[in-house]
Amino acid sequence: MSDFATDAFKSIVTLKRALCRASAFLFLFISAVCTVVPSGAAAQDYTFSSFSIDGNLRVDSATIMTYMGIAQGQTLSAGELNAAYQNLVGSGLFESVEINPRGNTLGVKVVEYPTINEISIEGNKRIKDDALFTVVRSQPRLVFNPTVAEQDAASLVEAYEIGGRLAATVTPRIIRRSENRVDLVFEVTEGQTVDIERLTFVGNRAYSDTRLRRLLGTKQAGIFRTFVKSDTFVADRIEYDKQVLTEFYTARGFVDFEAVSVTSELSRERDGIFVTFRIKEGQQFSFGNLTVSSEFANIDPATYQRLIKIKSGKDFSPARIEAAIIRMENKALKDGHDFVRVDPQIVRNDRTRTLDVEFALVRGPRIFIERIDIEGNTTTLDRVVRQQFRAVEGDPFNPREIAQSAERVRALGYFEDAEVNTREGSTSDNVIVDVDVVETTTGSLNLGVAYSTNDGPGLNLGYTQTNLLGRGQTFSFNISTVSDENSVNVAFSEPYLYGRDLRFDIDLGRITTSNTTQQYDTTRDTISPSIDFPVSERGRLGLRYRFLDTSLYNSSEDNSRLVNADVGERSDNVLGYFYTFDSRRSKIDEDYSYVLRFGQNFGYIDDDPFMRATLLAGAETNALDGLITLRAIVEAGSYTVYNGGKSRITDRYSQTTGKMRGFENFGTGPRDLNAVNQDSLGGNLFSVLRLEADFPIGLPEEYGITAGLFFDVGSIWGLDDTAGGPTDAACPVVDCTVDDAFHLRSVVGLAVYWNTPLGPLRFNFTKAIKKEAYDVEQPFELTVTSKF
């Protein structure tokens, strides 16, 4: 081996020995450290035998110790001590907290949050303090919490955003007072209302933007943007409008409709917003084949087929299917078939764009109602809600009947919200129906101003309570005065007498008229109790009694002898019945609605019996996909006195705008042209037909202006005594005979409806097509009613 190799080998051996010594030394050092320094040195343990608490004035020391969760002599780690500190900070009672371990003593120093002396809101003009304070959680005499104050400020901002003031800001500030008290002030900067400048749609082909805007609660800003609140941007209203669009399209056969998105963009001036609805209409489907099948041997499907009442080829509508199901299930219940369910099975035909529907009568689960629980009704009695349920505990459970009952509960108007849900009962074949309601205000005090071209200006004052003492009863008191008429009316109604579907009403009223046209005055006092009850799903029969005291006085000597012969006071006791049939009492027929009312009253004039009969029949439907409303009303009446008796002018029918438009009050009917005042006498018979069509006129929906065309035709005729003329009988009776024959009158007219911030206005422009020479026309009529 060379010297170089020998030296290199020796160097390697020496290096190896050095590394081994170093490794051994490092191992011994680490072992020594591990032996000297115990594990977990960073988590030092603490034990305190005493506590020193400073700075607390309102919160006692025991409460502080409770929040910290530390006991005397307890061994704590550093983490547990930190957790005790965090608990004290999170209590929300202190502005600052310090803890200082000093041997066996733990020092705690706190600075308490101040107590709120008073709370005020400054800078608000559009929303009053009372309305804003309802969303503020901070309260006087409670501890001030900055987190809660910030949340209150956010709630106040949200209240302004609901009103369309998206730029509103609220800053909470405190003013220090003595004795550790503060005044909490919310400084409000309201900003400007952000109106919706433009409301557009993308993706609509079947319906125009104008048609779709009519559906939405959100409106474009119009000329009344200062008063109209629906033209301000509210996010919650936009979401509701998306649902409205979905229901509108699906009800017309667009089963694939989708409201894809809604975008909103602020204008450059940041005082307006542009809202765009992006929708996907899809294809429109219609009804195909409509059949009924049954899995019950004792149920014939043919008897249920006629209950469908849907024509093939008509636009598909889930509402029509639901109506057919209700009719079928109701019939099954009436026929004594419990637990029968109608399952609609739909087959889609994309090629023909039709939907075949098979209504399958199937056996539903045997489930019974165990009980009905009602919560949230602090004022309304339980029985008022239960009366809206046709099913009671122990009856078979029908989901659709429960859903209809829920709708009836909401329709009462007593509740801001009403939720009806079901859950499993004590056994699997029982359910519990939970009714959760949130009550709302049911009383209203109205002060109104009214005007019409017939009666002139007038005042209305009224109070109405629709849920008296939480019993579901209605009480109202109204006073009305116009230039020629004053009236007072008190009414009470009990819709469920003795807990049954038996309605009791009583009306008390006085009407005083000062008839400057006819030159006589009248006073009429009435007391009229009545009861009515159902005789079918949409028909009701009623019985009534009426005490009527009528006086005619201050009659001019120039009046007709037929008027002056009725001067004086007379009291009548009248018994009668009435029948009403109203399709609107159920939602089964959604294409049209119709009403029928008929009644007869019987009484005595002196010793002569009389009978009064009235009839009203009306129907309403929509055309052109709801753009036009068509309406037809037939009204007629007769008043007959037997045994040769004679009717009085206060009993007979006279012309009013409610019967036939285009003529003044007392402007048509039998008239005594032989008397100085040429008095209108009214008639024992009347009939009128009113045809109407209401439609939009192309103006933006937010203007609230629509129009209508109408045609009225009818007459008032018939007297028991036609010997008119002056009271002193200066002319022969044969020459003073009043013409009481049937003379037909007809009128065409244009109506303009305008929903203004002051109230709904109606302008009637009429032209008489057929009339008598002595009739008094009224070519223009304006009515307005405003409540504030």
C-alpha positions in Angstrom: 0.0 0.0 0.0 1.5 3.4 -0.9 2.0 6.1 1.7 -0.9 8.1 0.2 -3.3 5.2 0.5 -2.1 4.5 4.0 -2.6 8.1 5.1 -6.1 8.2 3.4 -7.1 5.0 5.2 -5.9 6.4 8.6 -7.9 9.6 8.0 -11.1 7.7 7.2 -10.7 5.6 10.4 -10.1 8.7 12.5 -13.2 10.5 10.9 -15.3 7.4 11.6 -14.3 7.3 15.2 -15.0 11.0 15.6 -18.5 10.6 14.1 -19.2 7.8 16.5 -18.1 9.9 19.5 -20.3 12.8 18.3 -23.3 10.5 17.8 -22.9 9.0 21.2 -22.6 12.5 22.7 -25.7 13.7 20.9 -27.7 10.7 22.1 -26.6 11.2 25.7 -27.5 15.0 25.4 -31.0 14.2 24.0 -31.6 11.6 26.7 -30.4 14.0 29.4 -32.8 16.7 28.1 -35.7 14.3 27.9 -34.9 13.2 31.4 -34.6 16.7 32.9 -37.5 18.4 31.0 -40.8 16.6 31.6 -43.3 16.1 28.7 -46.1 18.6 28.4 -44.2 21.5 29.9 -46.1 24.0 27.6 -49.4 22.9 29.3 -48.5 24.1 32.9 -51.0 23.2 35.6 -52.6 25.8 37.9 -54.2 25.5 41.3 -55.8 28.5 43.0 -56.9 28.7 46.6 -58.2 32.3 46.4 -59.7 34.7 43.8 -59.4 38.5 43.6 -62.2 40.0 41.4 -62.1 43.8 40.7 -64.2 46.2 38.6 -67.6 44.5 38.9 -70.4 46.9 40.1 -73.6 45.3 38.8 -72.5 41.7 38.3 -71.7 39.9 41.5 -68.6 37.8 42.0 -70.5 34.5 42.3 -71.9 35.1 38.8 -68.5 35.8 37.4 -67.2 32.6 38.9 -70.1 30.7 37.5 -69.4 31.9 34.0 -65.7 31.0 34.4 -66.5 27.5 35.7 -63.5 27.4 38.2 -63.7 26.0 41.7 -61.4 26.7 44.6 -58.5 24.1 44.7 -59.3 22.8 41.2 -56.3 21.9 39.1 -56.4 23.6 35.7 -54.3 23.3 32.6 -53.3 26.4 30.6 -56.0 25.5 28.0 -58.7 25.2 30.7 -57.7 28.6 32.1 -58.0 30.1 28.7 -61.4 28.5 28.2 -62.5 30.1 31.5 -61.4 33.5 30.1 -63.2 33.0 26.9 -66.4 32.0 28.7 -66.3 35.3 30.7 -65.7 37.3 27.5 -68.5 35.5 25.7 -71.0 36.3 28.5 -71.7 39.6 26.8 -71.5 41.4 30.2 -68.1 43.0 30.0 -66.3 45.4 27.7 -62.9 44.0 28.7 -61.6 41.1 30.8 -58.2 40.5 32.3 -57.0 37.4 34.3 -53.6 37.3 36.1 -52.4 34.2 37.9 -50.4 35.3 41.0 -49.2 32.1 42.7 -52.2 30.5 44.4 -54.4 33.6 43.7 -56.2 34.3 40.4 -56.8 38.0 39.8 -59.7 38.9 37.6 -60.3 42.4 36.5 -63.4 43.3 34.5 -65.0 46.5 32.9 -68.7 46.0 32.8 -70.8 47.0 29.7 -73.0 50.0 30.6 -76.7 49.9 31.0 -78.9 51.4 28.2 -80.6 54.5 29.5 -82.7 55.2 26.5 -82.8 54.3 22.8 -83.6 56.8 20.0 -83.7 56.8 16.2 -82.6 59.9 14.4 -82.8 60.9 10.7 -85.9 58.8 9.8 -88.7 60.5 8.0 -90.2 57.9 5.7 -90.7 55.2 8.4 -92.0 56.2 11.8 -90.3 55.3 15.1 -93.1 52.9 16.1 -92.6 50.8 13.0 -88.8 50.8 13.3 -88.7 49.9 17.0 -90.5 46.6 16.3 -87.3 45.2 14.8 -84.9 46.5 17.5 -83.9 43.9 20.1 -82.0 46.3 22.3 -84.1 47.6 25.2 -83.8 50.3 27.9 -82.6 49.2 31.3 -80.9 46.2 29.8 -77.1 45.7 29.4 -75.7 47.3 26.2 -74.3 44.7 23.8 -72.5 46.1 20.8 -73.1 42.9 18.8 -76.9 43.2 19.3 -76.7 46.9 18.4 -75.0 46.0 15.1 -77.7 43.4 14.4 -80.4 46.0 15.2 -78.8 48.4 12.7 -78.8 45.6 10.1 -82.5 45.0 10.8 -83.3 48.6 10.4 -81.5 48.7 7.0 -83.5 45.7 5.9 -86.8 47.5 6.9 -85.8 50.3 4.5 -84.8 47.9 1.8 -88.3 46.3 1.9 -89.6 49.8 1.1 -87.2 50.1 -1.8 -84.5 52.3 -0.2 -81.5 50.2 -1.1 -79.1 53.0 -0.2 -80.2 53.4 3.4 -77.6 53.2 6.1 -77.9 52.9 9.9 -75.1 53.6 12.3 -75.4 52.8 16.0 -73.7 55.2 18.4 -73.6 55.6 22.2 -73.5 58.6 24.4 -71.9 58.1 27.8 -73.9 59.0 30.9 -73.1 58.9 34.6 -73.3 55.7 36.6 -72.1 53.6 33.8 -75.2 54.3 31.6 -75.3 55.1 27.9 -77.9 56.4 25.4 -78.1 54.3 22.3 -78.7 56.3 19.1 -79.3 54.8 15.7 -78.4 57.4 13.1 -80.4 56.8 9.9 -79.6 58.0 6.4 -82.6 57.0 4.4 -81.4 57.7 0.9 -83.7 57.7 -2.1 -86.3 55.1 -3.1 -85.1 52.9 -5.9 -87.9 52.6 -8.4 -88.2 49.9 -11.1 -87.6 51.9 -14.3 -88.2 49.0 -16.6 -89.6 45.5 -16.2 -88.9 43.2 -19.2 -89.0 39.5 -20.1 -86.7 37.4 -22.1 -87.8 34.1 -23.6 -91.6 34.8 -23.8 -93.2 34.0 -27.1 -96.8 33.1 -26.3 -97.5 36.2 -24.2 -96.3 39.7 -24.5 -94.4 41.7 -21.9 -97.6 43.8 -21.3 -99.7 40.7 -20.6 -97.1 39.3 -18.2 -96.6 42.6 -16.3 -100.3 42.5 -15.5 -99.8 39.4 -13.4 -96.9 40.6 -11.2 -97.1 42.4 -7.9 -94.0 44.3 -9.0 -94.7 47.2 -11.3 -92.8 49.7 -13.4 -92.6 53.2 -12.1 -95.4 55.3 -13.4 -96.8 58.8 -13.0 -97.8 58.1 -9.4 -94.4 56.8 -8.3 -94.6 59.0 -5.2 -97.7 57.1 -3.9 -97.4 53.7 -5.5 -95.3 51.3 -3.4 -95.4 48.3 -5.8 -92.9 50.0 -8.2 -90.1 49.8 -5.7 -87.6 47.0 -5.9 -88.2 44.3 -3.2 -86.3 41.0 -3.4 -89.0 39.0 -1.7 -91.7 40.3 -4.0 -89.6 39.3 -7.0 -89.4 35.7 -5.7 -93.2 35.7 -5.3 -93.6 37.0 -8.9 -91.6 34.0 -10.2 -94.1 31.7 -8.6 -97.0 33.7 -10.0 -95.5 33.3 -13.5 -95.0 29.6 -13.0 -98.7 29.1 -12.0 -99.9 31.3 -14.9 -98.0 29.2 -17.5 -98.7 25.8 -16.1 -102.4 26.6 -15.8 -102.4 27.1 -19.6 -100.6 23.9 -20.6 -97.0 25.0 -20.5 -96.0 22.1 -18.3 -92.2 22.6 -18.9 -92.2 26.2 -18.0 -89.3 27.5 -16.0 -88.5 30.8 -14.5 -84.7 30.6 -15.2 -83.5 33.7 -13.4 -84.1 37.3 -12.5 -81.5 39.9 -13.0 -81.5 43.5 -11.7 -79.2 46.3 -12.6 -79.0 49.8 -11.1 -79.2 52.8 -13.4 -76.2 55.0 -13.8 -77.8 57.6 -11.5 -78.5 54.8 -8.9 -82.0 56.0 -8.5 -83.7 53.3 -10.6 -83.4 49.6 -11.4 -83.9 47.5 -14.4 -85.5 44.1 -13.8 -85.4 41.3 -16.3 -87.1 37.9 -16.0 -85.5 35.2 -18.0 -88.1 32.4 -18.7 -88.3 29.2 -20.6 -91.9 28.6 -21.8 -91.6 25.2 -23.4 -94.4 23.7 -25.5 -98.0 24.1 -24.8 -100.0 20.9 -24.1 -103.7 20.2 -24.2 -105.9 17.5 -22.8 -106.1 14.2 -24.7 -108.1 11.2 -23.7 -109.9 11.5 -20.4 -111.0 8.2 -18.8 -111.9 6.8 -15.4 -110.9 3.4 -14.0 -111.8 1.7 -10.8 -110.4 -1.1 -8.7 -113.6 -1.4 -6.8 -116.2 -3.9 -7.9 -119.1 -1.9 -6.5 -118.1 1.4 -8.2 -119.0 1.9 -11.8 -116.5 4.2 -13.5 -119.2 5.4 -15.9 -121.0 7.2 -13.1 -117.8 9.2 -12.4 -116.9 9.9 -16.0 -119.4 12.8 -16.2 -117.8 14.4 -13.2 -114.6 15.1 -15.2 -116.2 18.1 -17.0 -113.0 18.6 -19.1 -113.1 18.7 -22.9 -110.4 17.1 -24.9 -108.4 19.7 -26.8 -108.7 22.2 -24.0 -105.4 23.6 -22.6 -104.0 21.4 -19.9 -104.5 22.8 -16.4 -103.6 21.2 -13.1 -106.5 23.1 -11.5 -109.0 21.4 -13.7 -107.6 18.0 -12.8 -107.8 18.9 -9.1 -111.4 20.1 -9.5 -112.3 16.8 -11.1 -110.7 14.8 -8.3 -112.6 16.8 -5.7 -115.9 16.1 -7.4 -115.1 12.4 -7.6 -113.9 12.0 -4.1 -116.9 14.0 -2.8 -119.3 11.7 -4.6 -117.5 8.7 -3.2 -118.0 10.0 0.3 -121.7 10.7 -0.4 -122.1 7.2 -1.7 -120.6 5.8 1.5 -117.3 4.7 0.0 -114.6 5.6 2.5 -110.8 5.6 1.8 -111.4 6.1 -2.0 -108.6 8.1 -3.6 -108.5 9.4 -7.1 -105.0 8.9 -8.6 -104.5 10.9 -11.9 -102.2 9.0 -14.2 -100.9 11.2 -17.0 -99.4 10.0 -20.2 -97.4 12.5 -22.3 -97.6 12.5 -26.1 -94.9 14.8 -27.4 -95.8 14.3 -31.0 -99.4 15.5 -30.6 -98.6 17.7 -27.6 -101.4 16.2 -25.6 -101.6 14.7 -22.2 -103.9 11.7 -21.6 -105.3 11.5 -18.1 -106.7 8.4 -16.5 -108.5 9.1 -13.2 -107.9 5.8 -11.3 -110.2 5.2 -8.3 -108.0 3.3 -5.9 -108.1 2.1 -2.3 -106.3 4.6 -0.1 -104.7 3.7 3.2 -107.1 3.1 6.2 -105.9 6.1 8.2 -108.1 8.0 10.7 -107.8 11.4 12.3 -106.7 11.0 15.9 -107.0 14.6 16.9 -106.7 18.2 15.6 -104.3 20.4 17.6 -104.5 24.2 17.2 -101.7 26.5 18.3 -101.0 30.2 18.1 -104.6 31.4 18.5 -104.2 33.7 21.5 -107.5 35.4 20.9 -109.5 33.3 18.5 -111.3 30.4 20.2 -110.4 26.8 19.1 -114.0 26.1 17.9 -113.8 29.0 15.4 -110.9 27.2 13.6 -112.4 23.7 14.1 -115.6 24.8 12.4 -113.7 25.1 9.1 -112.9 21.3 9.2 -115.6 19.1 7.9 -113.8 16.1 9.4 -113.5 15.6 13.1 -111.6 13.2 15.4 -112.2 9.6 14.4 -113.2 10.3 10.8 -111.3 8.8 7.8 -108.3 10.9 6.8 -108.6 12.6 3.4 -105.6 14.7 2.5 -107.5 16.8 0.0 -110.3 17.6 2.5 -107.7 18.7 5.0 -106.1 20.9 2.4 -109.5 22.5 1.6 -110.1 23.0 5.3 -106.7 24.8 5.5 -107.8 27.1 2.7 -111.1 27.9 4.6 -109.1 28.7 7.7 -106.9 31.2 5.7 -110.0 32.7 4.0 -111.4 33.7 7.4 -109.1 36.7 7.4 -108.4 36.3 11.1 -104.8 35.1 10.7 -101.7 36.6 9.2 -100.5 33.0 8.5 -102.0 29.6 8.9 -100.1 26.3 8.4 -101.9 23.0 8.5 -99.6 19.9 8.6 -100.1 16.2 9.6 -97.9 13.8 11.5 -98.2 10.2 12.6 -100.4 9.6 15.7 -100.1 7.2 18.5 -100.4 4.3 16.0 -99.5 3.9 12.3 -103.1 4.1 11.2 -103.8 7.5 12.9 -102.7 11.0 12.1 -102.6 14.2 14.1 -103.5 17.4 12.3 -101.5 20.4 13.5 -102.9 23.8 12.8 -100.4 26.6 13.5 -101.8 30.2 13.1 -100.5 33.7 13.6 -103.2 36.1 14.4 -103.7 39.5 12.8 -105.7 42.6 13.4 -109.4 42.1 12.6 -110.9 45.5 13.6 -110.9 48.5 11.4 -111.9 52.1 11.9 -112.8 53.9 8.6 -113.2 57.6 7.9 -114.1 58.3 4.3 -115.0 60.9 1.8 -117.5 60.1 -1.0 -118.7 61.9 -4.0 -121.2 61.1 -6.8 -123.0 63.1 -9.3 -126.3 61.9 -7.9 -125.8 62.5 -4.2 -123.0 65.0 -4.1 -120.2 65.0 -1.5 -120.6 63.0 1.7 -118.8 61.6 4.7 -118.6 58.0 5.9 -117.6 56.9 9.4 -117.5 53.2 10.3 -116.1 50.6 12.6 -116.0 46.9 11.8 -114.8 43.9 13.9 -114.8 40.7 12.0 -113.7 38.5 14.9 -115.5 39.9 17.9 -114.0 38.6 21.2 -112.3 35.8 19.2 -115.7 34.2 18.5 -115.7 34.6 14.7 -118.6 37.0 15.0 -118.9 40.3 13.0 -120.0 43.6 14.4 -120.2 46.8 12.4 -121.3 50.4 12.9 -121.6 52.8 10.1 -122.7 56.4 9.6 -123.1 57.9 6.2 -124.2 61.4 5.1 -124.6 63.0 1.7 -126.5 66.1 0.6 -129.9 64.4 0.5 -129.5 61.3 2.7 -128.3 60.4 6.1 -128.1 56.8 7.4 -127.0 54.9 10.5 -126.6 51.1 10.5 -125.6 48.6 13.2 -125.1 45.0 12.2 -124.2 41.8 14.0 -123.5 38.4 12.5 -122.9 34.9 14.0 -121.8 32.5 11.3 -122.1 29.3 13.4 -125.1 29.6 15.7 -125.0 26.8 18.3 -121.9 25.4 16.7 -123.6 24.5 13.5 -123.5 25.9 10.0 -126.4 28.2 10.8 -125.8 31.9 10.2 -127.6 34.5 12.3 -127.7 38.2 11.3 -129.5 41.2 12.7 -129.5 44.7 11.2 -130.8 47.9 12.7 -130.8 51.0 10.7 -132.3 54.4 10.0 -132.3 56.2 6.7 -133.5 59.8 6.4 -133.9 61.4 3.0 -134.6 65.0 2.0 -135.8 64.7 -1.6 -135.4 68.1 -3.2 -136.4 66.7 -6.6 -139.6 65.1 -5.3 -140.2 67.7 -2.6 -140.9 65.4 0.3 -138.9 63.8 3.1 -138.9 60.3 4.4 -137.6 58.4 7.4 -137.2 54.6 7.5 -136.4 52.6 10.6 -135.7 48.9 10.3 -135.0 45.9 12.5 -134.3 42.8 10.6 -133.1 39.5 12.1 -132.5 36.5 9.8 -131.0 33.0 9.8 -129.8 31.0 6.8 -128.3 27.5 6.4 -126.9 25.3 3.6 -129.2 23.2 1.4 -126.4 22.2 -1.0 -122.7 22.7 -1.4 -123.2 26.2 -2.9 -126.8 26.9 -2.1 -128.3 28.4 1.1 -131.8 29.0 2.3 -132.8 31.7 4.8 -135.7 33.0 6.8 -136.1 36.6 8.0 -138.3 38.9 9.9 -138.4 42.6 9.3 -140.0 45.4 11.3 -140.3 48.5 9.1 -141.5 51.9 10.2 -141.8 54.4 7.4 -142.8 58.1 7.5 -143.4 60.5 4.6 -143.7 64.1 5.5 -143.0 67.7 4.4 -144.7 66.9 1.1 -145.3 69.9 -1.1 -148.9 70.9 -2.0 -147.7 70.9 -5.7 -147.0 67.2 -5.5 -149.2 64.6 -7.1 -152.2 63.4 -5.2 -150.6 59.9 -5.4 -147.7 61.3 -3.3 -149.7 63.3 -0.8 -152.1 60.4 -0.3 -149.1 58.5 1.3 -148.2 61.3 3.8 -148.0 59.8 7.3 -146.4 57.0 9.2 -146.9 53.2 8.8 -145.4 50.2 10.5 -145.1 46.8 8.9 -144.2 43.4 10.2 -142.8 41.3 7.4 -141.9 37.6 7.2 -140.0 36.2 4.3 -137.5 33.7 2.9 -134.6 33.9 0.5 -132.4 31.5 -1.5 -128.9 32.0 -2.8 -126.8 29.9 -5.1 -123.2 31.1 -5.5 -120.7 29.1 -7.5 -117.9 31.1 -5.9 -118.4 29.2 -2.6 -116.3 26.5 -4.1 -113.4 26.5 -6.6 -114.6 23.6 -8.6 -115.8 25.6 -11.6 -112.8 27.8 -12.4 -113.9 28.9 -15.9 -116.9 30.9 -14.9 -119.0 31.9 -11.9 -122.7 32.5 -11.5 -125.0 33.7 -8.8 -128.7 33.3 -8.2 -130.7 35.1 -5.6 -134.5 34.8 -5.0 -136.6 35.9 -2.2 -140.2 36.7 -1.1 -141.5 38.8 1.7 -145.1 38.7 3.1 -146.9 41.2 5.2 -150.0 43.4 5.7 -150.9 47.0 4.7 -153.6 47.7 7.1 -155.8 44.6 6.6 -154.6 44.0 3.0 -151.8 41.3 2.5 -148.9 42.1 0.3 -146.1 40.1 -1.3 -142.7 41.4 -2.5 -140.5 39.1 -4.7 -137.0 39.8 -6.0 -134.8 37.9 -8.4 -131.2 38.4 -9.4 -129.2 36.1 -11.7 -125.6 36.9 -12.8 -122.8 35.2 -14.6 -119.2 36.1 -15.2 -116.4 34.6 -17.3 -113.2 35.6 -18.9 -112.2 35.8 -22.6 -109.0 36.2 -24.5 -107.0 34.4 -21.8 -108.3 36.6 -19.0 -107.8 40.0 -20.7 -111.5 40.6 -21.0 -114.1 40.0 -18.3 -117.7 39.4 -19.5 -120.6 39.8 -17.2 -124.4 39.5 -17.5 -126.9 40.4 -14.8 -130.7 40.0 -14.8 -132.6 41.6 -12.0 -136.4 41.8 -11.5 -138.9 42.6 -8.7 -142.6 42.7 -8.1 -144.7 44.3 -5.3 -148.3 43.1 -5.1 -151.1 44.3 -2.7 -154.1 42.0 -2.5 -157.8 42.6 -1.6 -157.8 45.9 -3.5 -155.1 47.5 -1.4 -152.7 50.1 -2.8 -148.9 50.4 -2.6 -147.2 53.5 -1.3 -144.5 55.4 -3.1 -142.0 54.4 -0.3 -142.8 50.7 -1.1 -142.5 50.9 -4.9 -139.4 50.4 -7.0 -137.7 53.6 -8.4 -134.8 54.2 -10.8 -131.3 54.1 -9.2 -127.9 53.7 -10.8 -127.8 50.3 -9.3 -130.6 49.1 -11.5 -130.1 51.0 -14.7 -127.4 53.5 -15.7 -127.8 56.5 -17.8 -130.8 58.0 -15.9 -131.0 60.2 -12.8 -132.6 58.9 -9.6 -136.4 58.9 -10.2 -135.6 59.6 -13.8 -137.7 56.8 -15.3 -140.8 54.9 -14.6 -144.4 56.1 -14.2 -144.6 59.8 -13.9 -147.5 62.2 -13.1 -147.1 64.8 -15.7 -150.4 66.4 -14.7 -149.0 67.5 -11.3 -147.1 70.8 -10.9 -143.9 68.9 -9.8 -144.4 66.1 -12.4 -143.5 63.6 -9.8 -141.9 60.3 -10.5 -144.1 57.7 -8.7 -142.1 54.5 -9.0 -143.7 51.2 -10.0 -144.8 47.9 -8.6 -142.7 46.0 -11.2 -139.3 46.3 -12.6 -136.8 44.3 -14.7 -133.4 45.1 -16.1 -130.7 43.3 -18.0 -127.1 44.6 -17.6 -124.4 43.4 -20.0 -120.7 44.5 -19.3 -117.3 43.9 -20.7 -114.2 45.1 -18.9 -110.8 45.2 -20.6 -107.4 47.0 -20.6 -106.9 49.9 -22.9 -103.2 49.5 -23.6 -101.9 51.9 -20.9 -99.2 50.6 -18.6 -100.6 48.5 -15.8 -99.0 50.7 -13.2 -101.3 53.6 -14.2 -104.3 51.6 -13.0 -106.6 52.6 -15.8 -108.9 50.2 -17.5 -112.2 50.5 -19.4 -115.5 48.8 -20.0 -118.5 48.8 -22.3 -122.0 48.2 -21.0 -125.5 47.9 -22.3 -128.6 48.2 -20.0 -132.1 47.5 -21.0 -135.2 47.5 -18.7 -138.3 49.2 -17.4 -140.2 50.1 -14.3 -144.0 50.0 -14.6 -147.3 49.1 -12.9 -149.4 51.1 -10.4 -152.5 50.1 -8.3 -153.9 53.7 -8.7 -153.3 55.7 -11.8 -155.5 58.7 -10.9 -152.8 61.4 -10.7 -153.0 65.2 -11.0 -153.0 67.9 -8.4 -154.0 67.2 -4.8 -157.0 69.6 -5.1 -158.4 67.4 -8.0 -158.7 70.5 -10.3 -158.7 68.3 -13.4 -161.0 65.4 -14.2 -159.5 62.0 -13.3 -159.8 60.8 -16.8 -157.5 63.6 -18.0 -155.0 63.1 -15.1 -154.4 59.4 -15.6 -150.8 58.4 -15.1 -149.2 56.2 -17.8 -147.9 53.2 -16.0 -147.5 51.0 -19.0 -144.4 48.9 -19.8 -142.0 51.2 -21.7 -138.7 49.7 -22.5 -135.6 51.8 -22.0 -132.1 51.0 -23.2 -128.7 52.6 -22.7 -125.2 52.0 -24.0 -122.2 53.3 -22.1 -118.4 53.5 -21.7 -116.9 53.1 -18.3 -113.4 54.2 -17.3 -111.9 52.8 -14.1 -109.0 54.5 -12.5 -107.4 53.2 -9.3 -105.8 56.4 -7.9 -104.0 56.9 -4.6 -107.1 58.8 -3.5 -109.4 55.8 -4.1 -111.1 54.0 -7.1 -112.7 56.4 -9.6 -115.3 55.3 -12.1 -116.4 57.5 -15.0 -119.6 56.5 -16.8 -120.4 58.0 -20.2 -123.9 57.0 -21.4 -126.2 57.5 -24.3 -129.9 56.5 -24.1 -131.0 54.6 -27.2 -134.6 54.3 -26.2 -136.5 56.4 -23.7 -139.7 58.3 -23.0 -139.9 62.0 -23.6 -140.3 62.7 -19.9 -137.3 60.6 -18.8 -134.4 62.5 -17.2 -131.0 61.3 -18.6 -127.7 61.4 -16.9 -125.1 61.2 -19.6 -122.1 61.4 -17.2 -121.6 59.9 -13.8 -118.5 60.1 -11.5 -118.1 58.2 -8.3 -115.2 58.2 -5.9 -114.7 56.7 -2.5 -111.6 57.2 -0.4 -110.7 55.8 3.1 -107.9 57.1 5.3 
